[in-house]
Amino acid sequence: MKKDNKWRKDLKPGDLVMMRSDHMAILTNVYWRSEDSEYPHVKLRYTDDDSNGSCSAWRVKEVLSESHR
């Protein structure tokens, strides 16, 4: 059975997440590239080296702390 990944669709800016690469990051933007996308796209700032990045929310392994925005 496929693991439930619906939580990825509820990501929001300010969430602290663990990426599949085992780096922590803070999401700075969450948006849909197109209506037929399976997951949103995220922009983020990595906490280990303060660099920016972007990728599909599929690359997020888990939410460590949710934003209260």
MIZATOR-256550 format. One record per residue: x, y, z of N, C-alpha, C in turn; residue in one letter; residue number from 1. Coordinates in pm, whole numbers, plus 50000, padded with zeros to 5 digits. Atoms other than C-alpha are relative to their C-alpha. Example, Ala and Ser with C-alpha at 12.3 -4.5 7.8 and 13.67 -1.06 7.14 Angstrom:
# residues 2
+--------+---------+-------+---------+----------+-------+--------+---------+-------+----+-----+
: n_east : n_north :  n_up : ca_east : ca_north : ca_up : c_east : c_north :  c_up : aa :   i :
+--------+---------+-------+---------+----------+-------+--------+---------+-------+----+-----+
:  50089 :   49881 : 50000 :   51230 :    49550 : 50780 :  50090 :   50120 : 50000 :  A :   1 :
:  49918 :   49881 : 49994 :   51367 :    49894 : 50714 :  49923 :   50109 : 50073 :  S :   2 :
+--------+---------+-------+---------+----------+-------+--------+---------+-------+----+-----+
# end
This chain:
# residues 69
+--------+---------+-------+---------+----------+-------+--------+---------+-------+----+-----+
: n_east : n_north :  n_up : ca_east : ca_north : ca_up : c_east : c_north :  c_up : aa :   i :
+--------+---------+-------+---------+----------+-------+--------+---------+-------+----+-----+
:  50083 :   49882 : 50000 :   50000 :    50000 : 50000 :  50088 :   50126 : 50000 :  M :   1 :
:  49923 :   49876 : 50010 :   50129 :    50347 : 49910 :  49988 :   50081 : 50129 :  K :   2 :
:  49999 :   49919 : 49879 :   50232 :    50558 : 50209 :  49924 :   50130 : 49978 :  K :   3 :
:  50077 :   49878 : 50009 :   50006 :    50856 : 50281 :  50094 :   50121 : 49996 :  D :   4 :
:  49914 :   49883 : 50017 :   50184 :    51167 : 50151 :  49919 :   50129 : 49992 :  N :   5 :
:  50085 :   49882 : 50010 :   49893 :    51412 : 50175 :  50053 :   50116 : 50083 :  K :   6 :
:  49947 :   49893 : 49915 :   50075 :    51608 : 50449 :  50090 :   50094 : 49921 :  W :   7 :
:  49912 :   49914 : 50082 :   50315 :    51739 : 50183 :  49922 :   50113 : 49934 :  R :   8 :
:  50084 :   49897 : 50063 :   50025 :    51933 : 50030 :  49962 :   50109 : 50098 :  K :   9 :
:  50035 :   49902 : 49897 :   49978 :    52120 : 50360 :  50122 :   50077 : 50052 :  D :  10 :
:  49881 :   49927 : 49958 :   50334 :    52257 : 50388 :  49976 :   50150 : 49985 :  L :  11 :
:  50017 :   49855 : 50009 :   50358 :    52631 : 50451 :  50131 :   50071 : 50034 :  K :  12 :
:  49879 :   49923 : 49968 :   50625 :    52903 : 50471 :  50021 :   50008 : 50151 :  P :  13 :
:  49965 :   49997 : 49858 :   50804 :    52901 : 50806 :  50015 :   49863 : 50062 :  G :  14 :
:  49984 :   50136 : 49947 :   50788 :    52523 : 50853 :  50149 :   49962 : 50002 :  D :  15 :
:  49866 :   50058 : 49991 :   51115 :    52366 : 50971 :  49988 :   49855 : 49957 :  L :  16 :
:  50015 :   50135 : 50056 :   51165 :    52046 : 50772 :  50135 :   49929 : 49992 :  V :  17 :
:  49883 :   50084 : 50028 :   51410 :    51760 : 50732 :  49984 :   49953 : 49856 :  M :  18 :
:  50002 :   50040 : 50140 :   51496 :    51697 : 50369 :  50046 :   49854 : 49987 :  M :  19 :
:  49955 :   50138 : 50024 :   51560 :    51352 : 50220 :  50153 :   49990 : 50001 :  R :  20 :
:  49854 :   49995 : 49997 :   51925 :    51460 : 50201 :  50054 :   50008 : 50143 :  S :  21 :
:  49969 :   49989 : 49857 :   51920 :    51477 : 50585 :  50052 :   50138 : 50039 :  D :  22 :
:  49972 :   49862 : 49963 :   51965 :    51856 : 50583 :  49871 :   50064 : 50050 :  H :  23 :
:  50116 :   49927 : 49953 :   51730 :    52077 : 50783 :  49987 :   50128 : 49918 :  M :  24 :
:  50026 :   49878 : 50076 :   51566 :    52371 : 50607 :  49873 :   50066 : 50051 :  A :  25 :
:  50121 :   49924 : 49970 :   51309 :    52643 : 50665 :  49936 :   50036 : 49866 :  I :  26 :
:  50069 :   49969 : 50125 :   51048 :    52678 : 50391 :  49972 :   50150 : 49993 :  L :  27 :
:  50023 :   49857 : 50017 :   51028 :    53032 : 50254 :  49885 :   50028 : 49905 :  T :  28 :
:  50112 :   49984 : 50092 :   50763 :    52978 : 49985 :  49950 :   49862 : 49961 :  N :  29 :
:  50062 :   50125 : 50044 :   50521 :    52700 : 49890 :  49897 :   50037 : 49893 :  V :  30 :
:  50092 :   49964 : 50109 :   50339 :    52713 : 49556 :  49984 :   49883 : 49904 :  Y :  31 :
:  50028 :   50103 : 50100 :   50188 :    52498 : 49283 :  50048 :   50049 : 49865 :  W :  32 :
:  49950 :   49963 : 50133 :   50368 :    52507 : 48948 :  49892 :   49987 : 49894 :  R :  33 :
:  50111 :   50018 : 50093 :   50062 :    52378 : 48764 :  49888 :   49924 : 50072 :  S :  34 :
:  50116 :   50065 : 49938 :   49717 :    52242 : 48840 :  50012 :   49849 : 50005 :  E :  35 :
:  49988 :   50145 : 50004 :   49819 :    51887 : 48753 :  50123 :   49948 : 50075 :  D :  36 :
:  49885 :   50044 : 49919 :   50126 :    51879 : 48984 :  49952 :   49910 : 50113 :  S :  37 :
:  50034 :   50091 : 49891 :   50121 :    51595 : 49234 :  50032 :   50061 : 50136 :  E :  38 :
:  49957 :   49935 : 49876 :   50305 :    51799 : 49501 :  50036 :   50144 : 49971 :  Y :  39 :
:  49958 :   49861 : 50022 :   50374 :    52168 : 49551 :  50151 :   50011 : 49986 :  P :  40 :
:  49858 :   49968 : 50010 :   50712 :    52325 : 49480 :  50033 :   50087 : 50122 :  H :  41 :
:  49962 :   49922 : 49883 :   50902 :    52476 : 49773 :  50131 :   50074 : 49976 :  V :  42 :
:  49873 :   49929 : 49991 :   51168 :    52742 : 49813 :  50039 :   49993 : 50146 :  K :  43 :
:  49956 :   50023 : 49863 :   51382 :    52702 : 50122 :  50136 :   50060 : 50027 :  L :  44 :
:  49867 :   49956 : 49955 :   51683 :    52813 : 50322 :  50054 :   49889 : 50089 :  R :  45 :
:  49938 :   50107 : 49922 :   51913 :    52539 : 50449 :  50060 :   50059 : 50129 :  Y :  46 :
:  49953 :   49949 : 49871 :   52002 :    52578 : 50817 :  50149 :   49974 : 50023 :  T :  47 :
:  49859 :   50032 : 49974 :   52350 :    52423 : 50797 :  50098 :   50098 : 49935 :  D :  48 :
:  49907 :   49906 : 50065 :   52505 :    52671 : 50550 :  49933 :   50129 : 49954 :  D :  49 :
:  50076 :   49878 : 50031 :   52235 :    52941 : 50510 :  49985 :   50023 : 49850 :  D :  50 :
:  50018 :   49986 : 50144 :   52205 :    52871 : 50136 :  49853 :   49983 : 49962 :  S :  51 :
:  50136 :   50012 : 50050 :   51885 :    52897 : 49933 :  49989 :   49882 : 49906 :  N :  52 :
:  50024 :   50109 : 50092 :   51728 :    52619 : 49732 :  49853 :   49994 : 49963 :  G :  53 :
:  50139 :   50025 : 50036 :   51409 :    52502 : 49566 :  49989 :   49859 : 49944 :  S :  54 :
:  50021 :   50136 : 50048 :   51261 :    52165 : 49480 :  49853 :   49963 : 50017 :  C :  55 :
:  50133 :   50053 : 49977 :   50947 :    51955 : 49476 :  49985 :   49965 : 50148 :  S :  56 :
:  50026 :   50038 : 49861 :   50786 :    51898 : 49816 :  50024 :   49851 : 50023 :  A :  57 :
:  49969 :   50143 : 49987 :   50852 :    51528 : 49745 :  50134 :   49980 : 50069 :  W :  58 :
:  49866 :   50011 : 49940 :   51211 :    51593 : 49864 :  49998 :   50027 : 50151 :  R :  59 :
:  50013 :   49978 : 49855 :   51082 :    51686 : 50214 :  49971 :   49865 : 50065 :  V :  60 :
:  50017 :   50128 : 49931 :   51120 :    51385 : 50444 :  49898 :   50010 : 50112 :  K :  61 :
:  50095 :   49983 : 49890 :   50931 :    51520 : 50746 :  49998 :   50144 : 50047 :  E :  62 :
:  50012 :   49867 : 49940 :   50808 :    51835 : 50917 :  50046 :   49988 : 50145 :  V :  63 :
:  49948 :   50003 : 49863 :   51004 :    51901 : 51238 :  49924 :   50098 : 50090 :  L :  64 :
:  50072 :   49898 : 49924 :   50816 :    52214 : 51348 :  49912 :   50078 : 49904 :  S :  65 :
:  50093 :   49929 : 50088 :   50506 :    52369 : 51192 :  49998 :   50149 : 50033 :  E :  66 :
:  50016 :   49856 : 49984 :   50473 :    52741 : 51137 :  49860 :   50028 : 50054 :  S :  67 :
:  50131 :   49962 : 49945 :   50191 :    52911 : 51325 :  49945 :   50123 : 49930 :  H :  68 :
:  50049 :   49886 : 50080 :   50127 :    53169 : 51049 :  49859 :   49978 : 49958 :  R :  69 :
+--------+---------+-------+---------+----------+-------+--------+---------+-------+----+-----+
# end
